[in-house]
């Protein structure tokens, strides 16, 4: 089955009363991608990996990767693990002027169009078009919502670029699948939000209906009727979010009016962003209520960070008995990298110096994920892994710091290897999503 048909099948199944879904991994962390592939191997399922507009774009984003580079990165890892490439779905998230919104609209939209073109050329099948953010010369204040008709028209303009580029690729004999589109936006901006501290606003039914109606009108006005038939989801805020140290759980009763409204739109499901840290049952309830596509990212790198800290604690214990072991000081290196370049966390963390110190390490926003590629952090991680591989890891320490993985090692289901421990810790999160979308009981 083509990957685009798999996504369409989910929409059809949802409207037939079968609560199928799919989770979307939004991360460029190697351990997260490896864990995702391992989970999919066990489930016998395809995988959906997406990158955001500020993470990956034509200028490299904060990862330093263009869309084609990120695609090749995913497929390279998959090839090394012998994962079938035809089961990988690549998507683009929040594609629009967001990374360039400090510029005038003409410049920002020109760059947004080029970004969409490059995502399509890189083989992105699932395209989330998000033009909800203000540009520098848009009328009104920064905190005033952009006019919805303007949002819809800009969305159609970006869709036209995707459609035209797909047609050119097809005429040139390049293998391509028609893009499937996601429209709308949730309240938080790409990368996280502190809205949970301010009061969460569930998407209103009238706003949903207006988004669908105006976007459809703009698509038709721009002769994109065929593309409209491939709009498979609308992003909504279903009342889930997390803050530094708090989580708002999914409450299906509070969103019943919104989820009931989906019945009027048989070709569309909901997409939920910021679903991180929800319980397995909460995620399953979301899928049952029509929130078929679940975006996940920070909770996966949070699990990776947890594992790296736990390995550091094991290293600390071992080094006290092994004077020849030069400690990696991984946790210290990560903290120093965040202090040296606070751009990725300064706007997200508030409080006293003690509170900031705690947040940099343990906040659920997991802004630490932006620093795992720092040169000094990478070197510290390399030393950490080498140190732990240079000894026979005591089962007693694995039991102390990785009790969940300890049992798997005893049952010979998991290697006694530091990187295997990291991946399995991440899979603990992925297992909840696998259950939620129906891959496992």
VONU-400025 format. One line per 2 residues: number of its first residue (from 0); for each residue x, y, z of C-alpha. Coordinates in steps of 0.02 Angstrom, whole numbers, plus 50000, padded with zeros to 5 digits. Example, Ala and Ser with C-alpha at 12.3 -4.5 7.8 and 13.67 -1.06 7.14 Angstrom:
<lovos>
0	50615:49775:50390  50684:49947:50357
</lovos>
This chain:
<lovos>
0	50000:50000:50000  50065:50173:49956
2	50099:50279:50108  49973:50411:50052
4	49840:50276:50041  49882:50219:50218
6	49847:50393:50284  49685:50403:50184
8	49634:50233:50253  49644:50302:50429
10	49523:50441:50385  49400:50321:50304
12	49412:50200:50451  49380:50339:50577
14	49218:50389:50491  49163:50207:50485
16	49178:50199:50673  49344:50108:50679
18	49462:50212:50789  49623:50194:50691
20	49760:50322:50704  49944:50360:50680
22	50073:50446:50786  50194:50567:50709
24	50370:50580:50778  50439:50756:50768
26	50622:50741:50815  50793:50739:50735
28	50875:50648:50881  50961:50491:50819
30	50912:50387:50970  50730:50438:50950
32	50728:50391:50766  50813:50224:50802
34	50688:50187:50941  50545:50233:50824
36	50608:50112:50692  50627:49974:50821
38	50450:50004:50882  50383:49998:50705
40	50478:49837:50671  50394:49755:50820
42	50223:49825:50775  50239:49785:50589
44	50181:49962:50553  50236:50109:50446
46	50314:50260:50531  50277:50445:50510
48	50420:50565:50545  50397:50752:50525
50	50506:50905:50543  50447:51080:50585
52	50479:51237:50484  50604:51306:50610
54	50688:51138:50633  50720:51100:50449
56	50707:51226:50306  50802:51288:50153
58	50923:51382:50265  50956:51231:50376
60	50845:51280:50522  50914:51250:50695
62	50968:51073:50647  51076:51132:50502
64	50977:51019:50386  50876:51059:50231
66	50724:50948:50194  50822:50832:50080
68	50960:50816:50211  50836:50769:50346
70	50754:50642:50231  50923:50564:50191
72	50965:50563:50377  50807:50463:50415
74	50833:50342:50271  51016:50318:50315
76	50971:50262:50490  50832:50152:50421
78	50954:50073:50298  51078:50032:50436
80	50937:49947:50532  50867:49859:50376
82	50699:49944:50395  50596:49943:50234
84	50603:50118:50158  50429:50101:50084
86	50359:50101:50262  50429:50274:50300
88	50316:50427:50282  50402:50596:50284
90	50304:50751:50327  50324:50938:50351
92	50246:51027:50500  50192:51210:50518
94	50254:51248:50343  50228:51434:50319
96	50307:51602:50357  50339:51568:50543
98	50531:51562:50532  50529:51723:50431
100	50387:51819:50515  50501:51961:50569
102	50509:52007:50385  50377:52094:50275
104	50243:51976:50212  50306:51975:50031
106	50480:51919:50083  50416:51797:50215
108	50293:51714:50096  50423:51702:49957
110	50535:51607:50077  50389:51502:50139
112	50349:51452:49959  50528:51397:49930
114	50523:51297:50091  50364:51207:50037
116	50442:51172:49866  50595:51093:49946
118	50489:50985:50062  50390:50919:49915
120	50549:50888:49816  50619:50792:49964
122	50470:50675:49959  50363:50744:50100
124	50190:50667:50081  50099:50743:50230
126	50106:50933:50224  50040:51042:50364
128	50011:51216:50295  50011:51347:50433
130	49999:51531:50387  49920:51591:50549
132	50065:51697:50608  50085:51883:50578
134	50224:51953:50470  50313:52117:50505
136	50199:52229:50400  50032:52144:50436
138	49907:52266:50509  49867:52256:50693
140	49968:52217:50848  50076:52065:50875
142	49949:51990:50995  49800:52017:50879
144	49749:51862:50780  49780:51875:50593
146	49622:51891:50487  49559:51716:50448
148	49526:51756:50265  49708:51811:50248
150	49764:51649:50331  49658:51546:50211
152	49719:51638:50057  49903:51619:50105
154	49872:51435:50141  49804:51413:49964
156	49954:51505:49890  50072:51383:49976
158	49967:51236:49921  49979:51298:49740
160	50170:51290:49754  50161:51111:49819
162	50040:51056:49683  50136:51139:49541
164	50301:51068:49600  50226:50894:49615
166	50162:50908:49436  50332:50961:49371
168	50415:50814:49459  50288:50695:49383
170	50314:50765:49207  50502:50743:49228
172	50478:50559:49267  50519:50575:49451
174	50431:50454:49568  50309:50553:49672
176	50149:50537:49771  50017:50673:49780
178	50034:50769:49943  49904:50753:50079
180	49868:50915:50172  49835:50965:50351
182	49764:51139:50384  49733:51245:50537
184	49840:51276:50689  49835:51250:50876
186	49872:51392:50995  50052:51346:51043
188	50190:51399:50922  50309:51269:50849
190	50431:51213:50983  50320:51231:51136
192	50214:51353:51234  50189:51418:51409
194	50002:51430:51380  49968:51294:51508
196	50015:51421:51641  49897:51552:51567
198	49740:51450:51538  49706:51333:51393
200	49578:51373:51258  49497:51223:51173
202	49457:51252:50989  49280:51316:50969
204	49164:51229:50846  49128:51393:50758
206	49314:51423:50734  49335:51248:50663
208	49191:51273:50541  49257:51443:50488
210	49433:51374:50459  49366:51234:50349
212	49245:51346:50252  49367:51488:50218
214	49509:51372:50170  49398:51275:50051
216	49340:51438:49971  49520:51494:49947
218	49570:51326:49873  49427:51330:49750
220	49461:51511:49705  49640:51462:49664
222	49583:51311:49561  49643:51186:49692
224	49487:51079:49698  49589:50920:49678
226	49705:50971:49819  49556:51006:49932
228	49502:50826:49910  49670:50780:49987
230	49649:50885:50143  49642:50745:50272
232	49655:50835:50440  49629:50995:50536
234	49741:51042:50681  49641:51080:50838
236	49677:51115:51021  49587:50972:51111
238	49629:51032:51285  49797:50948:51309
240	49959:51037:51350  50107:51035:51467
242	50206:51168:51556  50372:51164:51645
244	50313:51040:51774  50125:51023:51745
246	50018:50922:51626  49838:50953:51572
248	49760:50783:51542  49639:50746:51401
250	49457:50762:51456  49343:50697:51320
252	49189:50773:51401  49260:50948:51384
254	49289:50926:51197  49135:50824:51155
256	49052:50967:51059  49211:50987:50955
258	49235:50802:50920  49051:50780:50878
260	49070:50917:50746  49190:50804:50650
262	49044:50696:50593  48994:50834:50470
264	49160:50816:50378  49180:50636:50317
266	49346:50665:50229  49434:50745:50377
268	49499:50696:50548  49583:50798:50684
270	49769:50814:50715  49825:50844:50893
272	49988:50933:50930  50074:50941:51100
274	50007:50770:51149  50169:50735:51243
276	50157:50663:51420  49976:50608:51402
278	49934:50437:51475  49911:50287:51361
280	49725:50284:51400  49712:50471:51370
282	49796:50453:51201  49682:50308:51156
284	49530:50411:51202  49591:50549:51086
286	49604:50427:50940  49432:50357:50980
288	49364:50535:50975  49432:50569:50801
290	49599:50647:50845  49679:50519:50733
292	49851:50597:50708  49952:50622:50867
294	50108:50729:50862  50245:50684:50986
296	50419:50753:51011  50476:50829:51176
298	50423:50680:51282  50534:50568:51174
300	50689:50675:51194  50641:50698:51377
302	50652:50508:51394  50819:50509:51303
304	50882:50645:51421  50823:50543:51571
306	50919:50392:51506  51077:50496:51477
308	51069:50565:51655  51043:50389:51724
310	51194:50326:51626  51292:50472:51698
312	51244:50417:51874  51303:50240:51834
314	51466:50312:51768  51485:50411:51929
316	51467:50253:52033  51587:50153:51924
318	51719:50291:51920  51728:50293:52110
320	51794:50115:52101  51895:50136:51942
322	52027:50272:51960  52079:50250:51778
324	51908:50304:51713  51901:50486:51656
326	51724:50543:51688  51626:50617:51543
328	51541:50751:51648  51397:50741:51525
330	51269:50829:51637  51391:50971:51671
332	51432:50988:51485  51247:51001:51441
334	51220:51136:51572  51370:51235:51510
336	51309:51225:51330  51139:51294:51383
338	51218:51436:51481  51337:51478:51339
340	51195:51496:51213  51028:51528:51301
342	50931:51569:51141  50832:51405:51144
344	50772:51414:51325  50775:51594:51385
346	50599:51637:51322  50526:51476:51391
348	50594:51470:51569  50561:51599:51703
350	50599:51617:51888  50747:51633:52004
352	50920:51567:51960  50882:51410:52061
354	50719:51385:51966  50805:51414:51799
356	50941:51289:51845  50808:51160:51887
358	50708:51196:51728  50859:51179:51614
360	50881:51002:51677  50706:50940:51712
362	50573:51048:51628  50443:50953:51528
364	50470:51078:51389  50638:50988:51369
366	50729:51134:51291  50888:51035:51329
368	50852:50938:51169  50915:51085:51067
370	51089:51064:51142  51120:50879:51117
372	51208:50920:50954  51327:51045:51036
374	51508:50999:51000  51558:50985:51183
376	51399:50889:51228  51428:50767:51085
378	51606:50739:51145  51548:50711:51324
380	51416:50587:51263  51548:50493:51163
382	51656:50478:51318  51507:50423:51423
384	51463:50282:51303  51645:50228:51286
386	51668:50223:51474  51515:50115:51500
388	51564:49998:51358  51738:49978:51431
390	51669:49882:51579  51544:49744:51609
392	51396:49843:51670  51343:49769:51839
394	51166:49704:51839  51145:49781:52011
396	51172:49957:51942  51059:49924:51794
398	50925:49866:51916  50955:50022:52021
400	50941:50149:51880  50849:50057:51740
402	50728:49938:51829  50615:49924:51677
404	50758:49874:51565  50836:49760:51696
406	50698:49631:51675  50717:49633:51486
408	50903:49604:51499  50874:49457:51617
410	50751:49384:51492  50877:49413:51352
412	50758:49532:51264  50879:49678:51273
414	51068:49699:51257  51167:49754:51408
416	51229:49905:51313  51213:50091:51358
418	51138:50143:51191  51015:49998:51197
420	50960:50064:51366  50931:50237:51293
422	50828:50172:51148  50723:50061:51260
424	50687:50204:51380  50619:50303:51231
426	50518:50153:51175  50428:50158:51342
428	50347:50319:51279  50320:50254:51103
430	50231:50100:51170  50092:50212:51238
432	50069:50289:51066  50074:50118:50984
434	49933:50064:51098  49836:50225:51068
436	49833:50209:50878  49789:50024:50882
438	49954:49941:50838  49958:49839:50998
440	49838:49785:51134
</lovos>
